[in-house]
Structures are given as structure tokens and as C-alpha cells.
Amino acid sequence: MKQFSIEAVSVAVFMGAAFTTTTVYAGTDWQNSCRDAGYDDGQNEPFSQGLYDHSGEKEGGDDAYCNGFIDSCKSVEANARDVCESATD
């Protein structure tokens, strides 16, 4: 009986640790604004190295800008992902 209690506590502690170390990032206002800027550029402008660099001043902003640009660029008729990605080089 005592062994079961110790095992149950160990499992509960392990499960609690597993759930507390899992982090889900929904995005921040900074990342959202960087993505929006990238999306706007993908529709109307070339990839902006300056905005990309500025977005990278905070974690995840540069990726958000780039992803927004590519998603927007792909939405333009006849643009394939490789064309849009090559515009970011």
C-alpha cells in the first residue's frame, strides 16, 4: 500500500513537471505587428531587410516578418512558395 502511494505521488509529480515545462507561444503584440508588416510588404512591396532587422530586435519578430511576407506573397496569383522565399534572400 505504501509503495502504491509513493508511485502515485511520483507519477503526479512527473506529470506536473511535464505540464509546467511545456510552453505554448501564441505570439506577442511585437510579433503580430512584425507579421502584419511582412504581410503588407508581401502584397505591395519588396522584402524589406530594414524591417526584417528591426523586427529581429525582439525574439521571434524576424521570423514573424518573414513568415508574413511569404504567406502574403503566396496569396498573389501565380506566386509559388519558392518564388516568395527567393525574394527573402
N, C-alpha and C positions, 0 to 999 in steps of 0.2 A: 504494500500500500504506500509506503514512504517513497519507494522507487518510482512509482507512477506519478506521484506529486512532484518529485524533482524533475522527472522527464517532462511533465506537463508545463512546469514553470520554465524549463529550458526552451521548450518549443515556443512558448508565449514570448519569451524574451527575444529569441531569434526572429520570430515573426515581426515583433515590434521594431527590431533593428532593421529588418529588411524594408519595412514600410517607411521608416523615418529616413532612410538613406536614399530613397527614390525621390528624385526631384523632377517635377514637370514644369517646364518654362512655357508659359502662354504668350510671352512677349511683353515688352515694355513699351511705354509711350515712345521712347527713343527708337527702338527697333521698328515700331509701327510707322513712325514718321520717315525713317530711312527707307522702309519698304515702299511707302507711298511715293517718295521722291524717285526711287528707282522705277516704279511703275509708270509714273508720269514721263520720265525720260524715255522709257521703252516705247511709248506711244509716239512721242513727238521729237525727241532729241537723241543725239548720240550718247553712248555711255560716258558719264562724267567721272573722270579719275579724281577730280577735286571733291565731288560729293561722296564718292566711294571712300576716299581717305578720311574725310570729315566724319562720315558715318562710323568708321572704324575707331574713332576716339573712345567709344564706349563698346563694351563687349556685345558681339552679335550684330552690331549695326552695319558693318561692311557686308556680311553675308545677307542681311535683310535687304540692303540696297541692291545687291547683285541678283538675288532671287526675284525681287520685284521687277527689276529690269528685264530679266529673262522671261518671266511669266507674261509681262505686258508685250514684249517683242513677239512672243509666240502667238499672241492673240491677233496680231496683224496678219492679214491674209497672205499666204504664200511664204511666210517665215517659218523655217524649221528650227528646232532647238539648236542644232549645230551652227546655224547662221547666227542666231542670237548669242550663243556662247562665244563665238569667234569675235563678236563685237565688243566683248568684255576684255579681250586680251590687250 
